[in-house]
Amino acid sequence: MNSLFCRHNRFTADCPICSKGTVLDSARQATRQRTPAPPRSGGSRSGTSRRAAGGVRRVTGPYVSAGPYERDGGSAEVRLERVPGGVRLAEWSAGSLEPRAPVLDAGDLPQLVAGARERELFPDRDVDALERALTATPGGPLPAREDPFGASAGSAGLMREELRVERLDDGRLRIGRWILRPSHGWELQEAPTMLPAKRYAEAIADAARRGLLGG
């Protein structure tokens, strides 16, 4: 049986000479404690598996849809969605979010709002505002515009921004964000819109007062 005392008449565990290089070496123990554990292998945790190609997470939420509509090389549907941070209006094609401003038939806009009411996608105050916007009537002079559209004004940092509801030549509606860039003028953002429901209601009401929502 090994003695608890070393040849230096100390407890072996306390002797810096005799404990060196053994499991009793305090320096060695400290080194082992500082060594990080290897990463775990295996699948991702629940809730993080819904990712698009390239590792980018695609957030989806409860929605109602209109369409499908014919697009170049295929078809797409327009979804009104509840997502973290607001209300998203976007085109989806083959299960993917499309990088363009959504375009839909004017007659489908009331159906989207009705579907949002039926599925209880948004708080009642938001759906109430959208329903009132659809039935807005002219109540006074409206600002003249070269190209008719309904708008809700906002800001994007230091630049002016508008959510616009536009009537296109084929009778469909485009709902998109426009940004006023210094020395460039107003530019359409070819991307889905994600804003509070109030902004959509303001733009839709302005378009209704200008007679742009009729079939």
Rosetta blueprint (number, residue, H / E / L):
1 M L
2 N L
3 S L
4 L L
5 F E
6 C L
7 R L
8 H L
9 N L
10 R L
11 F E
12 T H
13 A H
14 D H
15 C L
16 P L
17 I L
18 C L
19 S L
20 K L
21 G L
22 T L
23 V L
24 L L
25 D L
26 S H
27 A H
28 R H
29 Q H
30 A H
31 T H
32 R H
33 Q H
34 R H
35 T L
36 P L
37 A L
38 P L
39 P L
40 R L
41 S L
42 G L
43 G L
44 S L
45 R L
46 S L
47 G L
48 T L
49 S L
50 R L
51 R E
52 A L
53 A L
54 G L
55 G L
56 V L
57 R E
58 R L
59 V L
60 T L
61 G L
62 P L
63 Y E
64 V E
65 S E
66 A E
67 G E
68 P E
69 Y E
70 E E
71 R E
72 D L
73 G L
74 G E
75 S E
76 A E
77 E E
78 V E
79 R E
80 L E
81 E E
82 R E
83 V E
84 P L
85 G L
86 G E
87 V E
88 R E
89 L E
90 A E
91 E E
92 W E
93 S E
94 A L
95 G L
96 S E
97 L E
98 E L
99 P L
100 R L
101 A L
102 P L
103 V E
104 L E
105 D E
106 A L
107 G L
108 D H
109 L H
110 P H
111 Q H
112 L H
113 V H
114 A H
115 G H
116 A H
117 R H
118 E H
119 R H
120 E L
121 L L
122 F L
123 P L
124 D H
125 R H
126 D H
127 V H
128 D H
129 A H
130 L H
131 E H
132 R H
133 A H
134 L H
135 T L
136 A L
137 T L
138 P L
139 G L
140 G L
141 P L
142 L L
143 P L
144 A L
145 R L
146 E L
147 D L
148 P L
149 F E
150 G E
151 A E
152 S E
153 A E
154 G E
155 S E
156 A E
157 G L
158 L L
159 M E
160 R E
161 E E
162 E E
163 L E
164 R E
165 V E
166 E E
167 R E
168 L L
169 D L
170 D L
171 G L
172 R E
173 L E
174 R E
175 I E
176 G E
177 R E
178 W E
179 I E
180 L E
181 R E
182 P L
183 S L
184 H L
185 G E
186 W E
187 E E
188 L E
189 Q L
190 E L
191 A L
192 P L
193 T E
194 M E
195 L E
196 P L
197 A H
198 K H
199 R H
200 Y H
201 A H
202 E H
203 A H
204 I H
205 A H
206 D H
207 A H
208 A H
209 R H
210 R L
211 G L
212 L L
213 L L
214 G L
215 G L
